[in-house]
Every structure is written in structure tokens, then in C-alpha cells.
Amino acid sequence: MKFFAAALLIGMTALGSTAAFAGADDTKWVAKCVSDNSDAKVSVEIVAKYCTCMNNKMDDNETKTITQWEKTHPTEMKACEKEAGWK
């Protein structure tokens, strides 16, 4: 039982550190997307919501930026535009 508890603790620690890393990486990608869309005729809040939605639809191992990825994924782009309220 002690072994199980120790293994569970180690596993949770590993997951927590992975989530923290992914969060920082996600923030970087979303910030780049917001910057790429700085000339948009909508509020920065809508752009940020759109970029976050697009980022969430992308695979964690994707190497393209959100701006590059959206050009090859029009269905996801339309869904995120709608979710963000981009008109």
C-alpha cells in the first residue's frame, strides 16, 4: 500500500509539472497569435478568446503557429470565430 501511495504521488507530481510547462507554452503561442492579429477590427479580448480556442484545438505536438495552422484548418477557424464572437 505504501508503494502504491508513493507511485501515485510521483505520478501526480509529474502530471503537475507537465501541465505547468504546457500552460507556459500555450501562453506563448496565444500571445503570438494575438500579436499576429493586432490589426484586427475587433477587441483584443475577442482576439485572445479566438486564439485560445484555436490553441485548444491544436495537438500539443504541433509545430506551426496558430496563424499558420488556421490556414489549413478552416472548420476549426470558423468554430473559434463563432465561439469568440468575432464578426
Beta strands, then each sheet from edge to edge (+ up, - down):
end
